[in-house]
Each structure stands twice: as structure tokens, then as C-alpha cells.
Amino acid sequence: MSVLPILKYPDPMLITPTKEVTEITDEIVQLLEDMYETMVANDGIGIAAPQVNSNLRLAIVEIDEESGLYEMINPRILHATGETIDVEGCLSFPEVFGTIKRADTIVLRYYDRNGDEFEVEADDYLSRAFQHELEHLDGKLFTDKIIQKINPEDLESYMEANLE
């Protein structure tokens, strides 16, 4: 496994929609493993293939041990309900944080590295992480959705003041 370089904005790959994976090969599995190592090495909770210079529809999310690891091939949101606003950051935008409005609950369909199909209902932070990574796969940037930008030095105090 390798830690890959993370592309930073304004790299054009970050705004390029990805292509569907048509066959799960050893190279796809290796890319998933490298993406995971890259995400962990950079203290992320999610990463999408365009962030490591791949135009394939692949994403990984792992917010904590309880929710588990999601290696997603060709993920799609089937249904979204509710609305919530919370703070986000992105590995491709170091030191950029802001509040983003997203659906509160989603139903997501994807394939894993074995080609098995899964459908997952997610809410709260897991839902937010899925939505963020899937937007990368569509060539969309979280910075386009920022409601309120938060300075990095104010992030901790903002989070403490807004936790309920």
C-alpha cells in the first residue's frame, strides 16, 4: 500500500466528473487500498478518487470504528430527506472550513471490492461524509456551497459553541 499525493485546488481533476468502474480489477482494489492509506495518513474521514488523480467513481468513508469502513465503487444517492447545516473541511482544501447545508438522511447504493451491491441508509455525520465524497465524483467542490467560512484558528471554538 502507498500514500498517494492529494491533489489541491485548483487542479482541474477536482472539477472533472468521474467515469463508472466497469470491471473490478486488481488495480481497482490496489487503488482503494492506497486511497485508504492516503486518507488515514492525512487524518481524513473520506477521500474520493479524483483527489488522488484518478477519474474513476471510487470513494472511501470511515468516520469512526463504530460506523465502519465504506469502500464504494460507483456509489449513487437514491433518496435524500431533511436538511442540516454543519462544518466541513476537505483534504484538497487545506485550512478551508465552512458551514454547508446538506440532506440529513440519505439512502446510498454502491458496490464493494468483491462486486457485492449494498444499500445503506445514513444520517447525521455519516450522511454528510457520503454526500461530500460523492460530490467529488461529480466534479463538484464543497467550497461552492459554503454558507459561512470559518477561519482555521476559530474552528475549535466554533465547534464547541455550536455543539448541542
N, C-alpha and C positions, 0 to 999 in steps of 0.2 A: 504494500500500500504506500501511496505517496501523498504528501501535502502539496496541492497544486496552487499556483498563483491565483489570487482572486482579482478579477477584473474590476477596475474602479471607473466610476463615471468620469468622463463622457465616452468611454469605449462604446463604439456602435453595436457591438454584440449584445449589450444590455437592453437595447431597444429593438432587437430583431426577434420576431416571433419564431418559436422553435418548430421543429418537424417531429411528427409522430414517429415513435420507435416501431418498426415493422417486424423486427426479429430480435429476440433477446439472445445476444451472443456473449462470449467470454469477455469481449471488450466492453460491453454494456455493464456487466457485473463488475469488472475492474473499475470502470468509471464511477459506479455507485460507491464502491469501497473507498476510492480516492476522494470522492466528494465528502463522504462521512469523515474521513481523517482530516480533510481540509476544514470542515465545519467545526470539529472539535478543537483543532489546533488554534482556531481563531475565536473561540468562545461563542460560537453561534448556536442558534436553536433550529436553524433551517438554512438550506442552500439549494439553489437551482442550477441546472447545467450551464445556462448562459454565463453565470458568474465565474465559471472555470473554463470559459471559452469553448463550450460545446453547444451546438444548435439542436440538441435532442430534447424531447419532452420528458425530462427526468428531474425529480426533486426529492429532497430528504428533509424530514422534520423529526426532531426529538427534543421536546421541551423539558422532559424530565423522565426518570426511570418509570414512574407510575403510568404515564401515557404511552411509553414505549417508543420504539424506532419505526418510522414510516419511510420505507424506500418506495417511491412511487414512480411508476412508468405510465406515461400517457394519462395523468390524472385529469379529471373533469369535475366541476361542481355541478351537481344535478339539481340542487334546490338550496335556496338561501332564505332565511327569515330573520326578522328582528333587526335591530340596529344598536351599535355600541361604538363609543369613541374611546380610544386608548392610545398610549405612546408606542411608537415603533422606531426602530433603527434598522440599519442594513449593512451587511459586510462590504457591499460595494460603495457605500457612502460613509466612510469612517467619520465619526464625530458629528453626524447629522441625525437629529432626533426631532420627532414631531408627533402631534396627535392626528390620528387617521380615523375616519368613520368606515366601519365595515359591518357586514352582516353578523349577527350574534351567533346564529346556528346555521350550519351548512350540512349537506349530505354530499359526500365525495365518493367518486368511483375511480379506481386505479388498478393497475396490475403490479405484482411484485416481481422479484428477480426470477421466480420459478414459473411465471406466466399465469399465476393464480389471480383471479379477479376478486376485488374486495370493494365493499360499500361501507362507508363509515359515516356516522353522524357525529359531528363535533360542535362544541360550543365554547364560548369564552376564549381563553388564550390559544387553545389548540386550533380552534376555528380561524382565529386571526393569523396564526402562523401559516396554516394551509393557504389561506387567501393571499397572503403576501408572496409566498413562493410561486403559486400558480400565476400570479400577475407577471412575475419574471418570465415565465414560459410564454406569455403572450406579448412580451416586449414592452410591458408597462412598468413604470417606476413609482415607488411609493412617494417620492418627493412631489409628484404631480398631484397628490391627494392630501398633502399636509394642510391641516386647518390652522394649527398653531405650532410654529417652530420653537424648539426648546434648546437653549444653549447647553452644551455638554456639562459645564460646571454647575448648572442648575437642575440637572436631571434627577439626582438623588432626592433633593428637597421637593421637587415637583411630584415625584412618585410617592413620597411619604405623605404629602399634603393631600393627594388625591386618592389614596387607598381608602376603601370603605370597609 
